[in-house]
Amino acid sequence: MTPGVAKRGTTLAAIAAICATLVAATYQLTAARIAANEQAWLENSLKPALGDVDYEGSITAAKLVLEPPHGLPGNDVAIIYRAYSGGVPVAALFAVTARGGYAGPIRILVGIEADGAITGVRILEHRETPGLGDGIEESRSDWVHQFYGRSLGDPPVTGWNLEADGGDFDQLTGATVTPRAVIKAIRETLIYFDTNREEIFDMPATAESL
């Protein structure tokens, strides 16, 4: 190897080392900020499903990640976010999957107050038909608002169905399959909460972050 080639190789190696150092330093400086922004976005996304519930601290700090089978709707991972005030449980948010949608599974968020009343329902993800099944989205209609304040006893379990099926809840105009799947998932979530209330709030938070 000639001296010139060796010198150029040394120079390139030095430049590469400097670039790697700068990239690492930039990552260290921005990683915390990015994580904080992602955390804030997630917190703000979850809040609407908690309605008027007053809570302290971070909703995501007391998160549970449940691998199937877990007893909640769907065969996917279920996530529970728990809210406390003064160390006392006040509500839980359930991110679960409704099976039986017209175009596939529907990912939903169900907020339940500690006394069992629903604080809010939000649709997280779906592939339902535009103009029909997508009415489950709050941005498309107020259909999900009919669940606010309702519980497993209001109406009784048998009432947690569409009116067309003998239940208490409205369907969407031109669509029954989609709302039927969502109502079934909400009912199953309420039953799970009622059965496992103490365990839900006593379990240690899951370490991994989502």
N, C-alpha and C positions, 0 to 999 in steps of 0.2 A: 504494500500500500504506500503510495507517495505521500509526502508530508502535507501537500495541499488537500488531498482527499481526507486524510486523517483529521486535519484542522477543520474542514467543513463538517465532518461527522461529529466532531466534538461540539462545534457551534450549534448544530441542529439538535443534539442531545440536550444542550444547555437551554435552548429555546423551548424544547418540549417540556423540560422539567419546570421552567418558569410558568408556562401555560397551565400545566397540571396544578401547580401551586395556586395560581390565580383562580382556576375553576373551583378548586377545593375551598378556597377562602370565600369565594362568592356564594357557594352552596351553604357554607356555615352561616353566613350573614343573612341569607334569604330563607333558609329552611324554616326557621322559627316563625318568621313572618307569614310564610305560606301556610304553615300548619295552623297558626292563629286565625288566619282569614278563612280557612276551610272549616275550622271549628265554629267560628262566628256564623258562617253561612248555614251550617247544619243546625245550630241552635235556633236561628231565625226561621228556618224551614219547619222546625218541629213545633214552635210556639203556637201557631194558629190552631192546632188540634187540641191544645190544652184549654182553649176558651178563656174564661175569666179566672182560672185557678191561680192563686198566689203561691209562689214557691221561691226557694232560695238556692243560690248557687247554680251550677251547670246541670242541665238535663242529661247531657251525654256522659257526665262523670260517673254516673251510677248505671251504666248500660249493661244489659245482659245479652249475650249471643247464644241462642239455643240451636244446636244442630238437630236435624230430624233423626228419629221421630221425637216430637216434643208435645204433642197434644193440641197444638194450635193449628189453625187452618193452613193447608198447603204442605207440600213436601220439601219446601225450600227452607233455608235458614230463617229463623224468626228472631227479631230483635226487640228487646223491651228496654225502653228508656223510663227511668223512675224519677219522680219529682218529690222533694221533701221540703218541709218548712219547720225550722226549729228541731230538726232531727226526726220529725214525724212524717210518715208517708202521706202525701196528698193526692197523687195521681200517678198513672202509668200510661205510657204510649206503646202501642203494639204495632210493629211493622210486620205484616203477615201477608200471605198470598191466598187470594180467593181462587178456588178452582171452579171450572165450569163456565167461565166467561165465553161469550159467543166466538171470540177470536183468540182465545187462549187465557192463560192465567192473568189475574189482576192484582197488582201489588197495592195494598191499602194501609193506611195509618189510622188506628183507632185509639182515641184518648179516653181513658176511664178514670173517673175520680175515685178516691179511696172508698167512698160509700157505694160504688158500683154504677153510678150514673155516667153516661157518655158525655164527654166534654167536647168532642169534635171528631169528625171523620174526614179524611183527605185521601184522594186517589194519588198514589205515587207513580204508578206506571201501568199502562194498558195498551192494547192494540184493537180496541173495540171500534165499530163502524162509525165514522164521522157523521154527525147529524142524527144519530140514533143512540147507540150505546155510549158515545162519549159524553152524554148528558150526566153521567156520574161525576164528571169533573165539576168542581165548584165554579170554575170560570165559564162553564157552559150553561149551568142551571143551578137552582137552589135545592136540587133533589136531596143532597146529603144533609141539608139542614134539618130534615125531619127527624133525624136520630138524636139531636142535641137534647140532653136531659133525660133521655129514655134509659131504661135499665132492664135487667133480666126479669124483673117483676112488673115492668111497665113498658110494654105489655108482658103477660106471661110467655113462657117459652113458645107455646103454640101460636102466639100472636106475632112472633118474629118471622113473618112471611109477607109476601105481597098480598094485597087485597084480593087479587085474582085467585090466590091460593088459600083464601080464608083468613089472611092475616091483617095486620093493621097499617101496612105501609104502601105508599103509592108506587106505581111502576113508572117507567118513562114512556112517553108517547111513542108507540111503535116498537117498543123494546121490552121484553120480559126476561130473556135469558140473562142479560148483563146484570140488571138490578137484583135478580133472584140470587145470583152468585155472590154479590156483595153483601146482601142481607144475611145469607147463610154464614158467610165468613164473620160478620159482626156478631151474630148469635153465638157461634162457636167460640169466639174470643171472649165474650161475656161469660160464657159457661166456664171457660178455662180460668178466667180471673176470679170468679166466684168460688171455684174449687181450690185454687192455689194462692189465694190472696196473701196469706202470711208468708209463704215460701217465696213469693215473688219479691217482696220487699226485704226479706231477710238474707237472700242469696248475695254473696260477694260479687262485685262488679267484674265483668270480663276484662282481662288485661288488654287484649288487642284493640286497636282503634279502627273505626269505620267512618 
